[in-house]
Amino acid sequence: MARIPLPVLRRLPAIRGLILDVDGVLTDGRLSFGPPDEMKSFHVRDGHGIALLLRSGFLVGVISGRSGAATERRLSDLGIRDFILGVRDKSSAMDTLLTRWSLDSSLIAAMGDDVTDMLLLGRAGLSIAPADSHRSVLRAVDWITTAPGGAGAVRQVSDALLFAQKRTGKGTGEDHRC
């Protein structure tokens, strides 16, 4: 497991939900355009980590400034039902998820990579950024993963949450939705 700062380790057991950005967190941030739609690449290990969280009863939501069929399909394939796409005000979108989940922001971990995520990250009980995030985000968060966005950063977070909370996710490795 990646080295995690002690203050973060102490907070992990209290976290009940994870809010993720898409571009730069679930993907490497590159956008490929072509007919008929934009294309995005998602890492299967990140997906498996999310599936394990969901199976363990953990709340997972996605908030993104962009929308698109590729993202919607991936979230649907993973079983993520709580997502808000194409929004400029991620803080208000966070309020929507917190109300839906009946949780306080102190019980949420949020993961983002760029300045558009700063308000969301600042409100979360635990703020996380992939290793290749914008420098202003890296200076502001509680934890920086060793993996970059779209290449296992979300898996590092899911593994740490599951371990800290002694959850297994009941995964057999046979879930092909990942």
N, C-alpha and C positions, 0 to 999 in steps of 0.2 A: 504494500500500500504506500502511496505517496506520503512524503513527510507533511504533516499537518501541524500548524502552529498550536501550541497548548491552549490558548484562549478559545480557539475554534473547536478543538476537541471537547472542551468543557461545555460548549453550547450545543453541540450536535444532538445529544439526547433529548433536548427540549423541542427540536424542530419537528413540525407536523406536516408541513407542505413545502414544495419546491416550485418556484416560478422561474421559467427559462425564457430567454430570448431565442430567436431562431438563427438569423444570419450572424455568424461569428461565434456562436455557441454550439448549436446543433449542427451547423455547417461550418466550413472553413471561411465563410464570408464571401466567396466568389459567386457571382451570378452568371449563368450561361443562358443566353437568349437564342431562340431559334423556333421555327415552326413546330408545333402550334403553340407552345407554352415555354415558360422559362424552365430550366432544369436546375436541380440542386442535388448535391450528394450528401448523404447522411451516413455516419459511421454506425455499423451494425452493433458494435460493443456499447456505444452510447444508448442505442435503442434497447439492447438487452438490459442495461442498467435501469432504464426507465420502466421496462416491463416488470422487473423484479420489485421496484418500488411500488408500482401499482398493485401487484399481486400481494404485497405485504400490507396493503391497506393505506399506504402513504398517499397523500394528495399531490398530484402533479398538474401544473397548469403552464400554459404558454401564452406569452404576450409578445406580439411583434408589430413593428411599424409597417411591415410589408405583408401582403396577402398573396395567395397564389395556389393553384391546384396542386402543385407538387408538395407544398407544405401541408395542405389540408389532407392529402392522401397519406403522407407519412404519419401525421398525428393520429389519423383514423386507424391506420394499420397498427399503431402502438397501443391503441385503446385510450388515448388521451381525449377526454370529453370536454375538459375545461380549457378552452383556448379562445383568445381574442386576437384577431389578426387585422392588420390595416389600420392601426390606431396611432395617433400622434401623442396622446396623453396616456402614457403607460401607468402613471400614478392613479388615475381614475379607473383604468382597467384593473389595476391591482385591487382597488376598493371593491370592484365588482366580484372578483374572485374571493376576497376575504369575506364578504357578505355571504356569498354562496356557500363557502366552507365554514362559516360561523367561527372564524379565527381572528386573533389579533395579529398584527404585522410582526410582533416580536417572536411569533412561532413559525415564521416563514423564512426560508432561505431563498435568495434570489441570485440568479446568475446572468450577467450581462457583459458586454465587451466594448461598448462605445459610449460616447457622451450622452446619447439619447436614453441610456439606461441609468444614468446617474441618480435621478430622483427615486426611481424604483429601488435601486440598490441601497440608497441612503435610508429608506424606510424599513427595509427588511431587518429581521433579527440577526441574520447572518448574510453578509454580502460576499459573493464569489465571482471571480473572473478567470477565464482561460488565460494561459500563459502569454498568448499573443495579442492580448487586448490593448486598446489605446492606453498610452502612458498615464493619462489623467484618471482612468478607471483603475489601473494597477496601483496608483498611489492611494486610492480611496477605499479599497475593499479590505475585508477581513482575511480573505484567503485567496491566493493565486494558485491555481492548479499547475502541475508541471506539464500537462499536455495542452496543446493548443486547441482552439475551437474546431469542432468537426472531426477531431482525431483522438477522442477518448477523454476529454475534459469532463463531460457529463458523467461518464462511467466512474471516474475518480470520486466524484461527489456522491453518486448513488451508492457505491461501495462503502464509502465512509459513513454515510447515514445509516445504512443497513447494519454495519458492524457496530456502530456506537449505540444503536437501539436494539441490538441483539435480535434483529429480524432476519429472516432467511429469504423472503420473497418466494419461498416454496418452488424455486426454479429447478428444473431438471436439465436445462440446457436444450430442451426439445421444442421450445416455443419458436415457431418459424415466423411469427409476426415481427420479430426483432429486426 
